[in-house]
Amino acid sequence: MFDVILVGADDSLTARRAVEAACEICAMSKGTLHIVTAFEQLTMLGGADTHEFKVVIKEADGRALLQTLSFIAQKHDVQPVLHSAKGDAADVLIAKADEVGADLIVVGNRGMKGVRRVLGSVPNSVAHGANCSVLIVDTTD
């Protein structure tokens, strides 16, 4: 089973669904859950075609988001380890997974279809760059 699970999330509903899935897996495997969010000093416009990770504008916003996401984990009796890091979301997830020795990275599938698939997306980049298993959760309605 998976001993170290890492999930990447922003403040979107789809990311919360990925966190839920990671919590369920972690609770079953009795592993350790790491919740990761990336932030940059850039502003990104949202919309229907946004990918899995929105840009968190300030580091403090990232920390606040992680605290909110930790409540999801606690509902599943999982005590998460929280990480916030500056940089591209996919790069941050891959690096953090390597750092903590993750067995599994969980991301949502938002951004895997249409133009985003051609141009690249966080789930696509993580799936191709990770040194461990990757679960792309269906987070669409």
C-alpha positions in Angstrom: 0.0 0.0 0.0 1.0 3.6 0.0 2.9 4.9 3.0 3.6 8.5 2.0 0.9 10.2 0.0 1.2 13.7 -1.4 -1.7 15.8 -2.7 -1.5 19.1 -4.5 -4.3 21.6 -4.1 -5.4 25.2 -4.6 -8.6 26.8 -3.4 -10.8 25.3 -6.1 -13.6 22.8 -5.6 -11.9 20.3 -7.9 -8.7 20.5 -5.8 -10.7 19.8 -2.7 -12.1 16.7 -4.3 -8.5 15.5 -4.9 -7.7 16.2 -1.2 -10.8 14.1 -0.3 -9.6 11.2 -2.4 -6.1 11.4 -1.0 -7.5 11.4 2.5 -9.5 8.3 1.8 -6.5 6.5 0.5 -4.4 7.6 3.4 -7.0 6.5 5.9 -7.1 3.0 4.3 -3.4 2.6 4.1 -2.7 4.3 7.5 0.0 6.3 5.7 1.2 9.9 6.1 -0.5 12.6 4.1 1.3 15.7 2.8 -0.8 18.5 1.4 1.1 20.9 -0.9 0.2 24.2 -2.4 2.3 26.4 -4.7 2.4 30.2 -4.8 3.9 32.8 -7.0 4.0 36.5 -7.0 2.1 36.6 -10.3 -1.7 37.0 -10.8 -3.4 34.5 -13.1 -6.9 35.2 -14.4 -9.4 32.4 -13.6 -12.1 31.1 -15.8 -13.6 27.9 -17.3 -10.2 26.8 -18.6 -8.2 27.2 -15.5 -6.0 24.2 -14.6 -5.8 22.3 -11.3 -3.6 24.9 -9.6 -4.6 28.5 -9.4 -1.8 30.8 -8.4 -1.9 31.7 -4.7 -0.7 35.3 -4.7 0.9 35.5 -1.3 2.6 33.0 0.9 0.3 33.8 3.7 -2.7 32.9 1.5 -1.1 29.6 0.9 -0.7 28.9 4.6 -4.3 29.9 5.2 -5.5 27.6 2.4 -3.5 24.7 3.8 -5.1 25.2 7.2 -8.5 25.0 5.6 -7.6 21.9 3.7 -6.2 20.3 6.8 -9.8 20.3 8.2 -10.8 17.9 5.3 -8.1 15.5 6.4 -9.0 15.7 10.0 -12.6 14.7 9.1 -11.0 11.4 7.8 -8.9 11.1 11.1 -5.8 11.9 9.1 -3.2 14.4 10.5 -1.6 16.0 7.4 1.8 17.5 7.0 1.4 20.9 5.3 3.7 22.4 2.7 3.7 25.7 0.9 6.4 26.5 -1.6 7.1 29.2 -4.2 7.2 28.1 -7.8 5.4 26.4 -10.6 2.8 24.0 -9.2 4.0 20.9 -11.1 7.6 21.5 -10.3 6.8 22.1 -6.6 4.8 18.9 -6.4 7.5 16.8 -8.0 10.2 18.2 -5.9 8.3 17.9 -2.7 7.3 14.3 -3.5 11.0 13.5 -4.0 11.9 15.3 -0.7 9.4 13.5 1.4 9.8 10.1 -0.3 6.2 10.0 -1.6 4.9 6.7 -2.9 1.9 8.4 -4.5 1.0 11.8 -5.8 -2.7 12.7 -6.1 -3.9 15.5 -8.4 -7.2 16.3 -10.0 -7.8 15.9 -13.7 -8.9 19.5 -14.3 -6.9 20.8 -17.2 -6.4 17.4 -18.9 -8.8 18.1 -21.8 -8.9 20.4 -24.8 -6.3 23.1 -25.2 -4.8 22.6 -21.8 -3.9 19.1 -22.7 -2.0 20.2 -25.8 -0.3 23.1 -24.0 0.4 21.1 -20.8 -1.2 21.1 -17.4 -0.2 20.4 -13.9 -1.7 16.8 -13.9 0.0 16.1 -17.2 3.4 17.5 -16.1 3.3 15.7 -12.8 2.3 12.4 -14.4 5.3 12.7 -16.8 7.8 14.0 -14.3 7.1 12.2 -11.0 9.4 9.5 -9.6 6.5 7.7 -8.0 3.0 6.6 -8.7 0.5 9.3 -9.7 -3.3 9.1 -9.3 -5.2 11.6 -11.4 -8.6 11.8 -9.8 -11.7 12.6 -11.8 -12.8 15.8 -10.2 -15.2 17.0 -12.9 -19.0 17.2 -12.3 
